[in-house]
Amino acid sequence: MSELPLEVSPVEVRERLERHEDLRLIDVREPEEHSICRIEGARLIPMRSIPEHLQELDDEGPPIIAFCHHGVRSLSVVDWLRRQGVANCQSMAGGIDLWSVQIDSGIPRY
Protein backbone atom coordinates (compact mmCIF):
# COMPACT_ATOMS: atom_id res chain seq x y z
CA MET A 1 0.00 0.00 0.00
CA SER A 2 1.40 3.38 -0.94
CA GLU A 3 1.89 6.09 1.63
CA LEU A 4 -0.34 9.15 1.44
CA PRO A 5 1.32 12.21 -0.09
CA LEU A 6 2.59 14.58 2.61
CA GLU A 7 0.49 17.41 1.20
CA VAL A 8 -3.06 17.81 -0.04
CA SER A 9 -4.47 20.84 -1.86
CA PRO A 10 -7.20 23.07 -0.40
CA VAL A 11 -9.37 22.11 -3.40
CA GLU A 12 -9.02 18.41 -2.57
CA VAL A 13 -9.80 19.07 1.11
CA ARG A 14 -12.97 20.95 0.10
CA GLU A 15 -13.99 18.13 -2.26
CA ARG A 16 -13.49 15.54 0.47
CA LEU A 17 -15.55 17.62 2.90
CA GLU A 18 -18.28 18.05 0.28
CA ARG A 19 -18.39 14.24 -0.08
CA HIS A 20 -18.96 14.19 3.71
CA GLU A 21 -15.69 12.39 4.32
CA ASP A 22 -14.95 12.39 8.02
CA LEU A 23 -11.78 14.47 8.42
CA ARG A 24 -10.05 15.93 11.44
CA LEU A 25 -8.96 19.46 10.50
CA ILE A 26 -6.18 20.51 12.86
CA ASP A 27 -5.14 24.18 12.89
CA VAL A 28 -1.55 24.32 14.14
CA ARG A 29 -1.32 28.14 14.17
CA GLU A 30 -1.07 30.23 17.32
CA PRO A 31 -4.20 31.43 19.18
CA GLU A 32 -3.52 35.01 18.03
CA GLU A 33 -3.64 33.88 14.39
CA HIS A 34 -6.74 31.78 15.04
CA SER A 35 -8.49 34.88 16.40
CA ILE A 36 -7.97 36.60 13.00
CA CYS A 37 -9.54 33.82 10.92
CA ARG A 38 -10.40 30.15 11.06
CA ILE A 39 -11.86 27.31 9.03
CA GLU A 40 -15.21 26.20 10.42
CA GLY A 41 -14.99 22.85 12.18
CA ALA A 42 -11.20 22.89 12.58
CA ARG A 43 -9.64 22.26 15.98
CA LEU A 44 -6.88 24.54 17.21
CA ILE A 45 -3.81 22.66 18.47
CA PRO A 46 -0.82 25.04 18.22
CA MET A 47 2.29 23.43 16.75
CA ARG A 48 4.22 23.61 20.03
CA SER A 49 1.52 21.61 21.82
CA ILE A 50 1.16 18.80 19.23
CA PRO A 51 3.40 16.41 21.26
CA GLU A 52 1.01 16.75 24.23
CA HIS A 53 -1.83 15.59 21.96
CA LEU A 54 0.02 12.70 20.31
CA GLN A 55 -1.99 9.99 22.05
CA GLU A 56 -5.33 11.34 20.83
CA LEU A 57 -3.96 11.94 17.31
CA ASP A 58 -2.35 8.48 17.11
CA ASP A 59 -5.54 6.47 16.94
CA GLU A 60 -7.76 4.84 14.38
CA GLY A 61 -9.79 8.03 13.99
CA PRO A 62 -10.54 9.88 10.77
CA PRO A 63 -7.70 11.19 8.59
CA ILE A 64 -5.93 14.28 9.92
CA ILE A 65 -5.51 17.36 7.73
CA ALA A 66 -3.16 19.82 9.43
CA PHE A 67 -2.91 23.42 8.30
CA CYS A 68 -1.25 26.67 9.31
CA HIS A 69 -0.83 30.08 7.68
CA HIS A 70 1.12 29.10 4.54
CA GLY A 71 1.68 25.35 4.97
CA VAL A 72 5.22 25.34 6.39
CA ARG A 73 4.46 24.59 10.06
CA SER A 74 1.76 22.05 9.20
CA LEU A 75 4.18 20.22 6.89
CA SER A 76 6.64 20.05 9.77
CA VAL A 77 3.88 18.75 12.09
CA VAL A 78 2.86 16.05 9.60
CA ASP A 79 6.48 15.00 9.14
CA TRP A 80 6.86 14.73 12.93
CA LEU A 81 3.55 12.86 13.35
CA ARG A 82 4.53 10.35 10.68
CA ARG A 83 7.86 9.74 12.41
CA GLN A 84 5.80 8.97 15.55
CA GLY A 85 3.79 6.38 13.61
CA VAL A 86 0.73 8.49 12.69
CA ALA A 87 0.43 7.57 9.00
CA ASN A 88 -3.05 8.90 8.28
CA CYS A 89 -2.19 12.60 8.21
CA GLN A 90 -1.50 15.25 5.58
CA SER A 91 -0.64 18.94 5.45
CA MET A 92 -2.86 21.32 3.52
CA ALA A 93 -0.55 22.97 0.99
CA GLY A 94 -0.61 26.77 1.11
CA GLY A 95 -2.39 26.79 4.48
CA ILE A 96 -5.34 28.96 5.37
CA ASP A 97 -3.97 31.69 3.09
CA LEU A 98 -4.41 29.53 -0.03
CA TRP A 99 -7.77 28.30 1.35
CA SER A 100 -8.87 31.96 1.42
CA VAL A 101 -7.69 32.50 -2.17
CA GLN A 102 -9.08 29.27 -3.68
CA ILE A 103 -12.02 28.24 -1.51
CA ASP A 104 -13.46 30.92 0.79
CA SER A 105 -12.67 34.57 0.06
CA GLY A 106 -14.64 35.47 3.21
CA ILE A 107 -11.70 34.27 5.30
CA PRO A 108 -9.45 37.30 5.95
CA ARG A 109 -5.87 37.09 4.70
CA TYR A 110 -3.06 38.39 6.89
Residue pairs with C-beta under 8 A, 6 or more apart in sequence:
3 87
4 63
4 87
4 88
4 89
4 90
5 90
6 75
6 78
6 79
6 82
6 90
6 91
7 71
7 75
7 90
7 91
7 92
7 93
8 65
8 90
8 91
8 92
8 93
9 92
9 93
9 94
9 102
10 92
10 93
10 94
10 98
10 99
10 102
10 103
11 102
11 103
13 23
13 25
13 65
13 92
13 99
14 103
16 23
17 23
21 62
21 63
22 62
22 63
23 62
23 63
23 64
23 65
24 43
24 57
24 61
24 62
24 63
24 64
24 65
25 39
25 41
25 42
25 43
25 65
25 67
26 42
26 43
26 45
26 57
26 64
26 65
26 66
26 67
26 77
27 34
27 38
27 39
27 42
27 43
27 44
27 45
27 66
27 67
27 68
27 96
28 45
28 46
28 47
28 50
28 66
28 67
28 68
28 73
28 74
28 77
29 44
29 46
29 47
29 68
29 69
29 73
29 96
30 46
31 44
31 46
33 69
33 110
34 44
36 108
36 110
37 96
37 100
37 107
37 108
37 109
37 110
38 44
38 96
38 107
39 67
39 96
39 99
39 104
39 107
42 67
45 53
47 68
47 73
47 76
47 77
50 57
50 77
50 80
50 81
54 81
54 84
54 86
57 64
57 81
57 86
57 89
58 81
58 84
58 85
58 86
63 88
63 89
63 90
64 78
64 81
64 86
64 88
64 89
64 90
65 89
65 90
65 91
65 92
66 74
66 77
66 78
66 81
66 89
66 90
66 91
66 92
67 74
67 91
67 92
67 95
67 96
67 99
68 74
68 77
68 95
68 96
69 95
69 96
69 97
69 110
70 94
70 95
70 97
70 98
71 91
71 92
71 93
71 94
71 95
71 98
72 95
74 91
74 92
74 95
75 91
77 91
78 89
78 90
78 91
81 89
82 89
92 98
92 99
94 101
94 102
96 107
97 109
99 107
100 107
100 108
100 109
101 109
